[in-house]
Amino acid sequence: MFVYKNSAMKRLLSLSLVSIVVLLASSCGGWTDERKEQITNTCLGSGNYDCKCYLEKVMKAYPSPDDFNNLSEDKKKEAVKECVQETKTEDENIESF
């Protein structure tokens, strides 16, 4: 199993996955329940964000999913920076001998 050592890489990957999910969502219009669920599920899989916070911040800042999709990765990270959670790596749980 591949473990990312860099938390910034994890965040970037998470944001990319969320962006792809939103971009590929088939329904048009605003933030539908399906789009919200897709973002939440992707966020839960990343383990780096408070997903409720993430969804609320994105929806408040960008009333249209298309507005969010058109942002650069840096702007997306800025929009949800308050929702980042610190995570422990597996190495932190291993004792040294």
WOBELSUL-V682053 format. One record per pair of residues at least 12 apart in sequence whose C-alpha atoms are under 7 Angstrom apart, sorted by the first residue. I is the first residue (numbers start at 1). J is the second residue. If there is no record, write none. Layout:
BEGIN
i: [I	I]
j: [J	J]
END
This chain:
BEGIN
i: [11	14	14	17	18	18	19	21	21	22	22	22	23	30	30	30	31	31	40	48	48	48	48	49	49	49	50	50	50	53	54	54	57	57	58	58]
j: [48	43	46	42	39	42	69	38	39	35	65	69	69	63	64	65	64	65	55	84	85	86	87	83	84	85	83	84	85	83	80	83	79	80	79	80]
END
